[in-house]
Amino acid sequence: MISNQILQNTLDGLSSISGAALSVMDPEGKVAASTADLSVCSHPAAEFAKSPADSQEISGYQYFKIYDEQSLEYVLVVGGSGEEKYIVGRMVAFQIQSLLVAYKERFDKDNYIKNLLLDNLLLIDIYSRSKKLHIQTEVPRVVFVIECAKGKDNNLLDLTKTAISSSKDFVTAVDEKNVIVVKELASMDASKEIGKTIKALSDFYHKEGVKGLRIAYGTVVPEIKEVSRSYKEARMAADVGRIFFEDREVVAYSQLGIGRLIYQLPIPLCKMYIEEIFGTKSPDDFDEETITTIQKFFENNLNVSETSRQLFIHRNTLVYRLDKLQKSTGLDLRAFEDAITFKIALMVVNYMKCIEENDYR
């Protein structure tokens, strides 16, 4: 159904052109929008709605029925003098009828895209409904999942609809946490196009004051039936980014690395792995100084000199800390294999902590 505000704007425009007094009422005679006080027509409009006629003149006013498919949606009342009010009425009724079709199609498209993303459609339904809604099926598309990492932004959906102006793209939401963009691409090799889209969105959001933004996206798919796969990949990228790459504003499914593997591990297996590495201890038991030392050591690719310089400590002090860590864990971070084992273990611990604190799965 069209909103009353849209109806009012339409009637105001058409009334200013034609000079006629216009009113749109529901089948019970309740006014939805009007350019003049035509409340005297409410009872006749309700009676007209019950009649078999599609148009009728009653007491100097012209009445028209407006249908949504086979269902009577509105009664249009046209006031004024002369025979022109019948022609004006037909034009206004046609305009409102066209609005009904357009808004219904847009609503149907949104529902269709939501069901497509959630895998709620059979293959035959995907193609039949695509044809009915005039949506191309064999063009490359990619799905973006956009969220505010620092909390929900109630305007994010409306802002995204403003930013994505192409009629070939779809903007929707399947939950309250994020916004989804299904974007049509020029070709399968569309990394530059995706990059431009992300930059345009990011610049727009920042201009509008949206903070803590994260944009995740899946891989490019060649057909509409595979859009749900790109959506699932984008959702995973958003979750993995939230857990392992908190500082990243853009997260691609194709660049998740080992984070993607860890994210798919069952929690019992993760706990078993941590027990094998740390025994009864946990990385959470490390003091802040040790954690900072480990993180900085990894950031500098196991370079002792550079790490000690950035931590503003003597090289021997860093060596002492690493030796102390080796005694407590059995892992020497200066050895590549031990460093990899330790790094993965920290990621696994972080993953388990996030899963326990948040419902990501």
BELSULTA-V246782 format. One record per residue. N is the residue number from 1. RES is the residue in three letters. D_LAST is the distance of its C-alpha to the last C-alpha in whole Angstrom. Layout:
n=N res=RES d_last=D_LAST
n=N res=RES d_last=D_LAST
//
This chain:
n=1 res=MET d_last=36
n=2 res=ILE d_last=38
n=3 res=SER d_last=37
n=4 res=ASN d_last=41
n=5 res=GLN d_last=41
n=6 res=ILE d_last=41
n=7 res=LEU d_last=43
n=8 res=GLN d_last=45
n=9 res=ASN d_last=45
n=10 res=THR d_last=46
n=11 res=LEU d_last=49
n=12 res=ASP d_last=50
n=13 res=GLY d_last=51
n=14 res=LEU d_last=52
n=15 res=SER d_last=55
n=16 res=SER d_last=56
n=17 res=ILE d_last=57
n=18 res=SER d_last=58
n=19 res=GLY d_last=60
n=20 res=ALA d_last=59
n=21 res=ALA d_last=57
n=22 res=LEU d_last=54
n=23 res=SER d_last=52
n=24 res=VAL d_last=49
n=25 res=MET d_last=48
n=26 res=ASP d_last=46
n=27 res=PRO d_last=48
n=28 res=GLU d_last=49
n=29 res=GLY d_last=51
n=30 res=LYS d_last=48
n=31 res=VAL d_last=48
n=32 res=ALA d_last=45
n=33 res=ALA d_last=47
n=34 res=SER d_last=51
n=35 res=THR d_last=53
n=36 res=ALA d_last=56
n=37 res=ASP d_last=56
n=38 res=LEU d_last=57
n=39 res=SER d_last=56
n=40 res=VAL d_last=59
n=41 res=CYS d_last=57
n=42 res=SER d_last=54
n=43 res=HIS d_last=56
n=44 res=PRO d_last=58
n=45 res=ALA d_last=54
n=46 res=ALA d_last=53
n=47 res=GLU d_last=56
n=48 res=PHE d_last=56
n=49 res=ALA d_last=52
n=50 res=LYS d_last=54
n=51 res=SER d_last=56
n=52 res=PRO d_last=56
n=53 res=ALA d_last=57
n=54 res=ASP d_last=55
n=55 res=SER d_last=57
n=56 res=GLN d_last=60
n=57 res=GLU d_last=62
n=58 res=ILE d_last=63
n=59 res=SER d_last=65
n=60 res=GLY d_last=65
n=61 res=TYR d_last=61
n=62 res=GLN d_last=59
n=63 res=TYR d_last=56
n=64 res=PHE d_last=54
n=65 res=LYS d_last=51
n=66 res=ILE d_last=48
n=67 res=TYR d_last=45
n=68 res=ASP d_last=41
n=69 res=GLU d_last=42
n=70 res=GLN d_last=44
n=71 res=SER d_last=43
n=72 res=LEU d_last=45
n=73 res=GLU d_last=43
n=74 res=TYR d_last=46
n=75 res=VAL d_last=50
n=76 res=LEU d_last=51
n=77 res=VAL d_last=55
n=78 res=VAL d_last=57
n=79 res=GLY d_last=60
n=80 res=GLY d_last=63
n=81 res=SER d_last=66
n=82 res=GLY d_last=68
n=83 res=GLU d_last=66
n=84 res=GLU d_last=64
n=85 res=LYS d_last=61
n=86 res=TYR d_last=60
n=87 res=ILE d_last=60
n=88 res=VAL d_last=58
n=89 res=GLY d_last=56
n=90 res=ARG d_last=55
n=91 res=MET d_last=54
n=92 res=VAL d_last=51
n=93 res=ALA d_last=50
n=94 res=PHE d_last=49
n=95 res=GLN d_last=47
n=96 res=ILE d_last=45
n=97 res=GLN d_last=45
n=98 res=SER d_last=43
n=99 res=LEU d_last=41
n=100 res=LEU d_last=40
n=101 res=VAL d_last=39
n=102 res=ALA d_last=38
n=103 res=TYR d_last=35
n=104 res=LYS d_last=34
n=105 res=GLU d_last=34
n=106 res=ARG d_last=31
n=107 res=PHE d_last=29
n=108 res=ASP d_last=29
n=109 res=LYS d_last=28
n=110 res=ASP d_last=25
n=111 res=ASN d_last=24
n=112 res=TYR d_last=25
n=113 res=ILE d_last=22
n=114 res=LYS d_last=19
n=115 res=ASN d_last=20
n=116 res=LEU d_last=20
n=117 res=LEU d_last=17
n=118 res=LEU d_last=15
n=119 res=ASP d_last=17
n=120 res=ASN d_last=19
n=121 res=LEU d_last=22
n=122 res=LEU d_last=25
n=123 res=LEU d_last=26
n=124 res=ILE d_last=30
n=125 res=ASP d_last=28
n=126 res=ILE d_last=27
n=127 res=TYR d_last=30
n=128 res=SER d_last=32
n=129 res=ARG d_last=31
n=130 res=SER d_last=30
n=131 res=LYS d_last=34
n=132 res=LYS d_last=35
n=133 res=LEU d_last=33
n=134 res=HIS d_last=35
n=135 res=ILE d_last=32
n=136 res=GLN d_last=32
n=137 res=THR d_last=30
n=138 res=GLU d_last=31
n=139 res=VAL d_last=31
n=140 res=PRO d_last=28
n=141 res=ARG d_last=25
n=142 res=VAL d_last=22
n=143 res=VAL d_last=19
n=144 res=PHE d_last=19
n=145 res=VAL d_last=16
n=146 res=ILE d_last=18
n=147 res=GLU d_last=17
n=148 res=CYS d_last=19
n=149 res=ALA d_last=17
n=150 res=LYS d_last=19
n=151 res=GLY d_last=18
n=152 res=LYS d_last=19
n=153 res=ASP d_last=22
n=154 res=ASN d_last=23
n=155 res=ASN d_last=26
n=156 res=LEU d_last=23
n=157 res=LEU d_last=23
n=158 res=ASP d_last=27
n=159 res=LEU d_last=28
n=160 res=THR d_last=26
n=161 res=LYS d_last=28
n=162 res=THR d_last=31
n=163 res=ALA d_last=30
n=164 res=ILE d_last=29
n=165 res=SER d_last=33
n=166 res=SER d_last=33
n=167 res=SER d_last=33
n=168 res=LYS d_last=31
n=169 res=ASP d_last=28
n=170 res=PHE d_last=25
n=171 res=VAL d_last=24
n=172 res=THR d_last=21
n=173 res=ALA d_last=18
n=174 res=VAL d_last=16
n=175 res=ASP d_last=14
n=176 res=GLU d_last=16
n=177 res=LYS d_last=14
n=178 res=ASN d_last=15
n=179 res=VAL d_last=18
n=180 res=ILE d_last=18
n=181 res=VAL d_last=21
n=182 res=VAL d_last=22
n=183 res=LYS d_last=25
n=184 res=GLU d_last=28
n=185 res=LEU d_last=30
n=186 res=ALA d_last=33
n=187 res=SER d_last=32
n=188 res=MET d_last=30
n=189 res=ASP d_last=31
n=190 res=ALA d_last=30
n=191 res=SER d_last=29
n=192 res=LYS d_last=31
n=193 res=GLU d_last=31
n=194 res=ILE d_last=27
n=195 res=GLY d_last=28
n=196 res=LYS d_last=31
n=197 res=THR d_last=28
n=198 res=ILE d_last=26
n=199 res=LYS d_last=29
n=200 res=ALA d_last=30
n=201 res=LEU d_last=27
n=202 res=SER d_last=27
n=203 res=ASP d_last=31
n=204 res=PHE d_last=31
n=205 res=TYR d_last=28
n=206 res=HIS d_last=30
n=207 res=LYS d_last=33
n=208 res=GLU d_last=31
n=209 res=GLY d_last=30
n=210 res=VAL d_last=26
n=211 res=LYS d_last=25
n=212 res=GLY d_last=22
n=213 res=LEU d_last=21
n=214 res=ARG d_last=19
n=215 res=ILE d_last=19
n=216 res=ALA d_last=17
n=217 res=TYR d_last=18
n=218 res=GLY d_last=17
n=219 res=THR d_last=20
n=220 res=VAL d_last=24
n=221 res=VAL d_last=24
n=222 res=PRO d_last=27
n=223 res=GLU d_last=27
n=224 res=ILE d_last=25
n=225 res=LYS d_last=24
n=226 res=GLU d_last=22
n=227 res=VAL d_last=20
n=228 res=SER d_last=17
n=229 res=ARG d_last=16
n=230 res=SER d_last=17
n=231 res=TYR d_last=15
n=232 res=LYS d_last=12
n=233 res=GLU d_last=13
n=234 res=ALA d_last=14
n=235 res=ARG d_last=10
n=236 res=MET d_last=9
n=237 res=ALA d_last=13
n=238 res=ALA d_last=12
n=239 res=ASP d_last=9
n=240 res=VAL d_last=11
n=241 res=GLY d_last=14
n=242 res=ARG d_last=13
n=243 res=ILE d_last=12
n=244 res=PHE d_last=15
n=245 res=PHE d_last=17
n=246 res=GLU d_last=18
n=247 res=ASP d_last=21
n=248 res=ARG d_last=21
n=249 res=GLU d_last=21
n=250 res=VAL d_last=21
n=251 res=VAL d_last=18
n=252 res=ALA d_last=19
n=253 res=TYR d_last=16
n=254 res=SER d_last=20
n=255 res=GLN d_last=20
n=256 res=LEU d_last=17
n=257 res=GLY d_last=19
n=258 res=ILE d_last=18
n=259 res=GLY d_last=15
n=260 res=ARG d_last=13
n=261 res=LEU d_last=14
n=262 res=ILE d_last=13
n=263 res=TYR d_last=9
n=264 res=GLN d_last=10
n=265 res=LEU d_last=11
n=266 res=PRO d_last=11
n=267 res=ILE d_last=11
n=268 res=PRO d_last=15
n=269 res=LEU d_last=16
n=270 res=CYS d_last=15
n=271 res=LYS d_last=17
n=272 res=MET d_last=20
n=273 res=TYR d_last=20
n=274 res=ILE d_last=21
n=275 res=GLU d_last=23
n=276 res=GLU d_last=25
n=277 res=ILE d_last=25
n=278 res=PHE d_last=26
n=279 res=GLY d_last=27
n=280 res=THR d_last=27
n=281 res=LYS d_last=27
n=282 res=SER d_last=24
n=283 res=PRO d_last=24
n=284 res=ASP d_last=23
n=285 res=ASP d_last=26
n=286 res=PHE d_last=28
n=287 res=ASP d_last=30
n=288 res=GLU d_last=30
n=289 res=GLU d_last=33
n=290 res=THR d_last=31
n=291 res=ILE d_last=28
n=292 res=THR d_last=30
n=293 res=THR d_last=32
n=294 res=ILE d_last=29
n=295 res=GLN d_last=27
n=296 res=LYS d_last=31
n=297 res=PHE d_last=32
n=298 res=PHE d_last=29
n=299 res=GLU d_last=29
n=300 res=ASN d_last=33
n=301 res=ASN d_last=32
n=302 res=LEU d_last=34
n=303 res=ASN d_last=37
n=304 res=VAL d_last=39
n=305 res=SER d_last=41
n=306 res=GLU d_last=39
n=307 res=THR d_last=37
n=308 res=SER d_last=39
n=309 res=ARG d_last=41
n=310 res=GLN d_last=38
n=311 res=LEU d_last=37
n=312 res=PHE d_last=41
n=313 res=ILE d_last=42
n=314 res=HIS d_last=44
n=315 res=ARG d_last=43
n=316 res=ASN d_last=44
n=317 res=THR d_last=42
n=318 res=LEU d_last=39
n=319 res=VAL d_last=40
n=320 res=TYR d_last=41
n=321 res=ARG d_last=37
n=322 res=LEU d_last=36
n=323 res=ASP d_last=38
n=324 res=LYS d_last=37
n=325 res=LEU d_last=33
n=326 res=GLN d_last=34
n=327 res=LYS d_last=36
n=328 res=SER d_last=33
n=329 res=THR d_last=31
n=330 res=GLY d_last=33
n=331 res=LEU d_last=32
n=332 res=ASP d_last=34
n=333 res=LEU d_last=32
n=334 res=ARG d_last=35
n=335 res=ALA d_last=35
n=336 res=PHE d_last=32
n=337 res=GLU d_last=31
n=338 res=ASP d_last=30
n=339 res=ALA d_last=29
n=340 res=ILE d_last=26
n=341 res=THR d_last=25
n=342 res=PHE d_last=25
n=343 res=LYS d_last=23
n=344 res=ILE d_last=20
n=345 res=ALA d_last=20
n=346 res=LEU d_last=20
n=347 res=MET d_last=17
n=348 res=VAL d_last=15
n=349 res=VAL d_last=16
n=350 res=ASN d_last=15
n=351 res=TYR d_last=11
n=352 res=MET d_last=11
n=353 res=LYS d_last=13
n=354 res=CYS d_last=10
n=355 res=ILE d_last=7
n=356 res=GLU d_last=10
n=357 res=GLU d_last=11
n=358 res=ASN d_last=9
n=359 res=ASP d_last=6
n=360 res=TYR d_last=4
n=361 res=ARG d_last=0
//
